[in-house]
């Protein structure tokens, strides 16, 4: 397969207009593009719950307590994934690029995922080639989303198994 190459966007009219509208939105709302005090609260809360439930799980004195804390830790790690990992992976959890990377790696590795592998398979594959069939690794193998069957036939999409799990 021939490697796809994209030209660098040097400021098309669409990109400029999009950037202006986003800047106006955030300025008008008085919000930053990165996390605020609520995000810092969530970071502390979810990582704190991860540590707390892990400590309670490994010191549990009975099997039912162990499984209770095990399930609560799983829920807490899931909340960490949805609330911290995603924003940190996209570099918007905090202002610092370094701390976004650290939060992403810590939260992903706590989930049992490998942050490096996720970055390669998800960010560099999925986010670069979102609409190109046979370029997205997990779409090719799982076929769980609407994708064109033929790269040349861009507008013809066929659902695969999505109707079975979508609302």
Buried (B, 14 or more C-beta within 10 A) or exposed (E): EEEEEEEEEEEEEEEEEEEEEEEEEEEEEEEEEBBEEEBEEBBEBBBEBBEBBBEBBEEBEEEEEBEBBBEBBEEBBEBBBEBBBEBBBEBBBBEEEEBBBBBBBBBBBBBEBEBEEBBEBBEEBBEEBEEBBBBBBEBEEEBBBEBBEEEEEEEEBEEBEEEEEEE
